[in-house]
Structures are given as C-alpha cells and as structure tokens.
Amino acid sequence: MRMKKKSKVIIIGGGIGGLSIAPLLSQKDYDVEIFESENTLGGRANIIKQDGFTFDTGPSLLNYPWVYEDYFSKLGKNFYDYVQLVKVDPAVNFLWKDKTNLQLSTDLNTLSNEVSKFSENDRYGIIEFFKNSQKKYDLAFKHLVTKNSSNIFSWLKNTGLKNLFKLGLLNNMYSEIGKYFEEEKVIEAFSSYSMYLGDSPYKLPGFFSILPFGELQYGLWMPKGGMYGLVEGLIKLNKESNVKINTDTKIKKIITEKNRAVGVLLENNKEIFSDLVVSNVDSRSTYKYLLGDKVKTKKYKMTPAVYTFYWAINKEIDSMTHHTIFLPENFKKTFNELFKENKIPEDLPFYISVPSQTDKSLAPKGKSSVFVLVPCPVISKSTNKYDEKTLDKIKDKIFERIQIQNINLTKSDIIFEKIWSPDDWGRKFNLYDGSAFGPSHNFFQIGPFRESNKSQKIENLFFVGASTTPGTGVPMCVLSSQMTLEKILSGKTHV
C-alpha cells in the first residue's frame, strides 16, 4: 500500500519561535525543515564563547517557567529533562543616582521590607498589588494573550466587557501601578519594564503591570550554562522530533506563485519547495527582504534598538548581583527623549547582567562574564549616528554611572570585549530597523492589531516569534508557536 506523502513545512529562522513550532508541526505529521542563516541557532538568544568566558547575547533571565512546562508537556515531554533551572534570587536590583535601591525578591517578606524602606504604607500596597495582579494575570493569559482573534470585537468578547476595568486596559501602565504605591521610585521600577515593550509607561496599556508581577510571583531563573541552555534543550527536542536543521544557510527570497508561498530560494540559488512556509524572521523584514515588498503592509511603531557589550572581567564583582537596572533621575524626561525625541537619553538607562554570579561555569575562576544592554532609538529615526564617537560616549556614560554607584568595575578590568551596535543586530538577525524586540506593544499593536500568525497578504505563509502575536519576550515566542500551529491546523490557509 502506497504511503501518503507528508506535507512539507519550511521554517525560516532558528530562533526561539522557529525552534518551538518545529516539534509541534512534526508531532502533527509534517515534514519540517529549518533554515538558519547564522552558524548557531537561537536567533537573538545566541551565545558567544571565548577563552573560558560564556555570554548570552540577548535574553539574560528566564521568566514564566510554566510556559515551558506546558509546552513540553504538549509534546509528551518533561521540560526539566531538557533544561536545568537555577533560581535567581535576589532577582533584580534597581539603582538610582542618589544611592537608593530597590532589590526585588520572590520572598514576599523580603520584598515587603524593601518597598517599606521608602514608605511604610507601601508594605500594604505590595499585598494589594499581588492580589489584584494575580487576577489580571490569570484573566490575561486565559482570555486575552493567547487567543487568536481576527478582530477587536471577538478579542474583547473573549475577555468579557466587565473584565476590561479589571485588566487595566483603559488605564496606562504607570497609573495602574501607581494605584498601589506611594513612593515614586517603586512605581518607576515596576514601570521601567515598558522600555523593552517599546513605549513610555505613560502610554502603554495598564494591563502590562502584570509583567513585574509575573516575575515576582513565578520567579526569575537561569538555565544551567546560561540562557543558551534553553536553546540547547530545544535543539535536543527538535532532533528527537526528526526536524531537519540547516545552519549557515541563508534564504534569498520566498518563492510565490499566484500570491501563494510555495518554497524558498537559497543564497546559492537552489530552490526548495514546500506546502507551507513559516517565517521566524520579523514580519516587516520578511515582507521587505524576502518578498521584495510585493505587498503593502502596516507600518508598526517599533521597540528600541540596543547597544550590547560583552565584557570578560579580570575579577569577581562583589558589588553587583546577577541583574542590575540603572534608572535615571528624571524618569519621564528619559522616556520622552528615547521615544518622542528619538535620541539616546542624556541620563542613560541601562542594565547589567553578571550571570557568572549565579553560574560559576560561565567564567574562569575568579573572573566574571558581564553583559550590558543600552536601549536607543531605531536606526531610521535616531538623531544620533551609530558610529565610534557615539559608542565611546555611551561607554563613558556607563562607567561614569558605575563609579557613582560605587561598583568595583573599571575599564581597566576588561580583559576583552565584544560590542554589537543596532546595525550589527539588524544585520545579524534581520531585525527590522534594528529594533531589538519587534513591534511596540501600545494598544493598537497588540492582539488583533498586531501582525497575525497567518499572513493576510500571502497564502500559506505564517509567522512565529516576537513580531507576531502574542508579542515580545522568550515565553511569548514559545506561546506564539502554539498560536501559529492553531492557525495552520485550522485548515484556513487561504486568504
């Protein structure tokens, strides 16, 4: 008896989204092949190794472990057979120039003591914040975030109109967090997550207050060996799922016939045909570079670009924990400079991760691996040129701030460094306009307003990852793989 030929799926890009959807498709009896242009998988969640030092290039901590547990269980697997997690607690330390700090912890007593340093009433505020945020969080993930809705009405209907106020959708993030705390610094710390969502907390929907809550409630973690340990776990899962993986293989374009994606053309001009194409490349980059702007697409406001620094340090840094965020004196002014005036803020906000504080294997004994991330405007809008002069200025500002905070780290402590500019990020990973985290998350760029997991322009073309629903961040990319699978299995592959 003749066996029916499996439908073939080509996945462009081996980032978190591509690596997540491939096993799901294989489980549904598709013949799956990934094409990755770099020589390592993981996309933005990549790795640099040199002289005994290991650096994660992008994400530096793992949050929402339940997302990975749920994902692996859908494949009949145990997440912890693939990835070993180490808890990071204390989690994040926020620093201000006046030497005050807020150290986050998943231990409620410790956290309560921290916020009460500023205002005793905030000890009660943190309890209320947890109580109400849990309701928001459960509502969001059950009814909103992971729902494939084609229009605003069905999306909001999923939520229930009575829940709109509970979710904070009609409020902004800063005001929503401000309901619970008297101290401005606490509000600023919890609101600062908005920077990576691509807009000011004075503009983003209030329901994003669930982000700091989610990290506090479910903890911050690091896979053993760094965040790349998650990528390695996914690679192992893909191999067990019979997914074919190609690295160092660049796609020149998506082949279309009569407005239908039918395969890809490799850089060596080899054509490979398929029944479906799933792009893990940013949707705007997919249309612009892989389809040659054949179709008119919506213009999205993008999240910031970034400069990233990877420093091999000649000593252990005892004055910093795993993750430190340096906040500016004038919070609102800084957000205006970054998102309205499109310039690198004068009072530079940035974060430093020292993963070797948590996992000693990431640096030689007595030394440290350090990762620094500085948000800046996307390439096309920036009033600053991303050249050597700008780079030197940023680096000087980082070390000036480090000195203000009395941290025992100087330029002379650097054994070697690698630096990626916005242009480097854009070129390496096809990031549209150098945007590090995909489209922004203002109200009109989430849910049904965001790029759908199924292309509305090209038949049999699907998207997975940060540029599509539900949004940016590693757990969201994993969730997007399940949402994209839903679209594929619905059988509605026609526009």
Secondary structure, DSSP 4 states (H G I P E B T S, - for coil): -PPPPPPEEEEE--BHHHHHHHHHHHHTT-EEEEE-SSSSSBTTS-EEEETTEEEESS--SB--HHHHHHHHHHTT--GGGT--EEE-SS-EEEE-TTS-EEE--SSHHHHHHHHTTT-TTHHHHHHHHHHHHHHHHHHIIIIITT---SSHHHHHHHH-GGGHHHHTTTSBHHHHHHTT-S-HHHHHHHHGGGGGGTS-TTTSBGGGGHHHHHHHHH--EEETTSTHHHHHHHHHHHHHTT-EEE-S--EEEEEEETTEEEEEEETTS-EEE-SEEEE-S-HHHIIIIISTT-S--PPPPB--EEEEEEEEESS--TT--SEEEE--SSHHHHHHHHHTS-S--SS--EEEE-GGGT-GGGS-TT-EEEEEEEEE--TTT-SS--SHHHHHHHHHHHHHHHHHTT-S--GGGEEEEEEE-HHHHHHHHT-GGG-SS-B--SGGGSGGGSBPSB-SSSBTEEE-STTBSS-SSHHHHHHHHHHHHHHHHTT----
